[in-house]
Every structure is written in C-alpha cells, then in structure tokens.
Amino acid sequence: MNNDDNKSIKCNVESCEYNDYENEYCTLDEIKVSCTCDSCNACKKETICDSFKERKK
C-alpha cells in the first residue's frame, strides 16, 4: 500500500537537517515515529520523530 500521490510531510522543526523551513516541509521520503519510553503501552501519547537529525550550524 504505497501510493505517494498527494502525500507530504509537513514540519516546522527548524533545528532538523531534513526540514525545508521556508516551506515547513520535511524533505525525507519517509519518517520513523517511535515511543519515547521503553514500552509504548506505558506512554501511548509520548512519541518522537526518530528520523530527526540536528542541523549543522
């Protein structure tokens, strides 16, 4: 089920290397979202973008 038509990843995290901050757009074709703690059942609302890479200054 990979239909890329009309799909985009919006992002406003300016510190991320993959963020085109002028357009608030993530330049990655795919992102990974994960739990921030050991067990997803313990904190279902706590997530983080594992694809984040800090922008070099």
Backbone bond lengths (Angstrom), bond angles and torsions (degrees), N, CA, C in turn:
res aa  C-N    CA-C-N  psi(-1)  N-CA   C-N-CA  omega(-1)  CA-C   N-CA-C  phi
1 M - - - 1.452 - - 1.533 109.07 -
2 N 1.291 116.77 71.10 1.453 121.91 -178.96 1.519 109.58 -121.87
3 N 1.312 115.75 87.43 1.448 121.76 179.08 1.527 107.49 -112.26
4 D 1.321 117.53 102.28 1.459 122.06 -174.85 1.526 113.99 -82.16
5 D 1.312 118.20 -5.13 1.457 120.45 179.77 1.531 110.58 -61.34
6 N 1.332 115.81 130.90 1.459 122.81 175.10 1.520 114.61 62.49
7 K 1.320 118.22 24.62 1.454 120.83 178.35 1.521 109.37 -109.21
8 S 1.305 115.74 138.82 1.459 120.74 176.45 1.520 108.74 -150.71
9 I 1.303 115.68 159.93 1.455 121.81 178.29 1.519 107.25 -116.16
10 K 1.295 116.93 111.96 1.455 122.14 178.96 1.534 108.54 -87.24
11 C 1.332 115.93 143.50 1.457 120.30 -178.77 1.518 109.41 -154.10
12 N 1.337 116.53 139.30 1.457 120.16 175.08 1.527 111.62 -124.12
13 V 1.330 116.82 23.61 1.462 122.54 177.72 1.525 108.23 -88.26
14 E 1.317 116.06 93.39 1.459 120.84 -173.58 1.525 113.25 -64.96
15 S 1.322 118.35 -22.55 1.463 121.15 -178.38 1.524 113.12 -78.52
16 C 1.337 118.17 -4.90 1.458 121.23 -178.72 1.529 111.00 -88.49
17 E 1.317 115.72 134.02 1.464 123.02 -179.81 1.528 111.96 -57.96
18 Y 1.320 117.28 -31.09 1.458 121.81 -174.54 1.526 113.84 -90.55
19 N 1.316 117.09 4.25 1.452 120.07 -177.40 1.523 110.95 -92.73
20 D 1.324 115.39 122.56 1.459 122.29 169.41 1.528 104.59 -86.60
21 Y 1.334 115.68 84.87 1.465 120.21 -168.42 1.518 114.01 -67.09
22 E 1.297 118.39 -21.20 1.465 119.32 176.98 1.528 111.07 -67.50
23 N 1.330 116.42 -30.96 1.470 121.80 -179.28 1.521 112.71 -109.70
24 E 1.339 117.91 3.60 1.464 123.43 -175.78 1.526 110.86 49.50
25 Y 1.317 115.67 51.74 1.459 121.93 -174.46 1.524 110.24 -130.34
26 C 1.325 117.28 137.11 1.461 122.30 175.86 1.528 108.37 -87.24
27 T 1.322 116.67 127.16 1.461 120.79 -175.43 1.523 113.63 -83.31
28 L 1.331 118.06 -4.86 1.462 120.86 177.18 1.528 110.82 -75.28
29 D 1.323 116.47 147.34 1.469 121.05 174.72 1.516 111.06 -76.87
30 E 1.316 115.46 -21.62 1.459 121.24 -175.12 1.514 108.53 -150.64
31 I 1.331 117.82 143.45 1.452 121.29 174.65 1.525 109.36 -124.53
32 K 1.328 115.44 158.03 1.454 121.55 176.49 1.525 107.67 -115.80
33 V 1.332 116.52 126.68 1.454 122.82 177.11 1.516 107.87 -113.01
34 S 1.331 116.83 131.32 1.463 121.51 -176.52 1.520 110.82 -133.79
35 C 1.321 115.27 165.85 1.462 121.53 174.03 1.520 109.29 -71.60
36 T 1.317 116.21 151.31 1.454 120.25 178.65 1.520 112.33 -90.65
37 C 1.321 117.35 -4.47 1.461 120.02 178.43 1.525 109.85 -126.74
38 D 1.314 117.13 175.91 1.459 121.44 -173.68 1.525 113.69 -63.36
39 S 1.304 117.23 -35.53 1.456 120.86 -176.76 1.525 110.43 -120.91
40 C 1.329 116.37 119.62 1.473 119.60 179.23 1.521 111.61 -62.95
41 N 1.327 117.29 -28.65 1.466 119.92 179.42 1.521 111.32 -68.15
42 A 1.334 116.55 -28.88 1.459 120.32 -178.18 1.523 111.91 -76.28
43 C 1.294 118.23 -25.90 1.485 120.11 -177.11 1.512 110.37 -144.18
44 K 1.283 117.88 66.20 1.467 123.27 -175.33 1.523 113.33 -57.68
45 K 1.322 118.03 -25.46 1.456 120.52 -176.80 1.529 112.32 -93.79
46 E 1.318 118.28 -2.34 1.459 121.96 -177.47 1.521 109.60 -100.03
47 T 1.320 117.35 107.23 1.460 121.20 179.89 1.524 110.18 -131.93
48 I 1.314 114.87 162.26 1.457 121.51 179.97 1.522 108.41 -145.87
49 C 1.310 116.28 150.44 1.464 120.50 175.53 1.526 108.08 -83.46
50 D 1.312 117.24 106.55 1.464 121.54 179.79 1.528 112.05 -71.26
51 S 1.299 117.49 -12.46 1.474 120.68 179.47 1.521 112.00 -84.39
52 F 1.317 117.32 -5.04 1.456 121.76 -178.62 1.530 110.85 -58.58
53 K 1.310 115.85 134.05 1.472 121.82 174.30 1.518 106.15 -135.05
54 E 1.320 116.72 126.03 1.461 120.61 -175.93 1.511 111.32 -65.62
55 R 1.311 115.42 132.31 1.460 123.13 179.02 1.535 109.11 -68.10
56 K 1.320 116.66 130.87 1.461 121.01 177.21 1.520 109.30 -74.18
57 K 1.304 115.76 137.16 1.471 120.29 -177.42 1.492 112.14 -94.60
